[in-house]
Amino acid sequence: MRHVRRALLAIALVAALVLPAAATASSSKAPLTRRLAQALAVPGNSPASSSALAVDLVTGQTLFARNPDASLAPASNEKLSVLYTALVELGITYRFRTAVLSVGHLDGATWHGNVFLKGYGDPTLTSLQLERLTVQLKQQGIEHIAGRILADESWFDAVRTAPGWKASFYLTESPPLSALVVDRALYDRHVATQPALAAVGRFRQLLRKHGITTRSLGLGHAPANAYGLAQVESAPLPEVLREMGVDSDNFVAEVVLKEIGAEAGGAGTTAAGVAVVLRDLANVGVPLAGIRMLDGSGLSVDDRLTTRALTTLLVAAWDDPELRTAFFRSLPIAGVSGTLEDRMQRAPARGVVRAKTGTTNRASALSGYVRDRYVFAVIQNGFPVAAWPARKAQDRFATALASTL
């Protein structure tokens, strides 16, 4: 009898090992469409307020579609539109500049005339770069500035937030918007509500550090005939955009959108930037039905996108050989970097999925690439959105695609 029990136990152990493996194998052989549908079936997500689309980059075939034309709040997936348009309009060699301008003259070691610190929208401007400006002035023999030191932020408008932002977003989700912001408006251990004035205040501190004495400071517009005394530039645009995409930086997104407006839309405003973005999306066949764009970060409660628009945009970026690498590298890597560092940390998705996340209390989204084979977009909305189930469904959806590689 003891031998019989041992034999039955052995059979049971083998079955316990084989049956789950067989079930997994059976699941992996299920049609991809079914596996993608199963991936989204996470309790807590409402199918009626969710959208998902997956496309084969090689064949162009739609692999899965659920409510692809639903107009939904995109959260930070809005940044993908800004990322694409910045590369198209500004170019991969573009650099943001900051200049010191004047119409004065040098007499001995004294500069006679007002000096303007003019910003051209560099979201990465730091005290180190301002110090380089002061060194350039020192090298020209300037030891005293007899005029005023004035901050010029006229490259953009003076609107500090974007349309549709909640009041609580100001200073918490982004520093105040301006064409002249140093150290993300951090000045004297607080975030300055007048970033340009704070920038010129920091500039004066650095001038004095290098032995250049000054008079008072303030705000002003450099005359049209002002010429350059010194200039610094940012890193190339793709490096700036990588910070925006990988870390989902709201401030960078909003400033870049205004830069698009200033350079290609006739005005350094959010609205001018949006107009250029929508034009460029239409030019590559992105369907604009269901799209409502109020800002660049996706913080606006009035923003709307569709997964069809997102996947079409992702395909367009991939198909452009001049933009592909910069666009692709601006997205976080699953299990490795940025906002995806703590998600999809195991094979087959880890290191394979590159996608833009999006999270607000009303929306959760994930859109991007599965290596060079698939593009996908998933958006879920709710009031509030169920954040954990939404992310779980997104990760399962991307992982299902990665499992086919």
ABEGO torsion letter per residue (X at the ends): XAAAAAAAAAAAAAAAAAAAAAAAAAAAABBAAAAAAAAABBBGBBAAABBBBBBBAAAGBBABBBGAABBBBAEAAAAAAAAAAAAAAAEAABBBBBBBBBABBBBEABBBEBBBBBBAGBAABBAAAAAAAAAAAAAAGBABBABBBBBBAAABBABABBBGBBAAABGAABBBBBABBBGGGBBGGBBBABAAAAAAAAAAAAAAAAGBBBBBBEBBBBBAABBBABBBBBBBAAAAAAAAAAAGBAAAAAAAAAAAAAAAAGBBBAAAAAAAAAAAAAAAGBBABGBBBABAAGABAABBBBAAAAAAAAAAAAABAAAAAAAAAABBBBGABEAAAABGABOAABGABBBBBBBBAABBBBBEBBEAABBBBBBBBBOBBBAAAAAAAAAAAAAAAAAAX
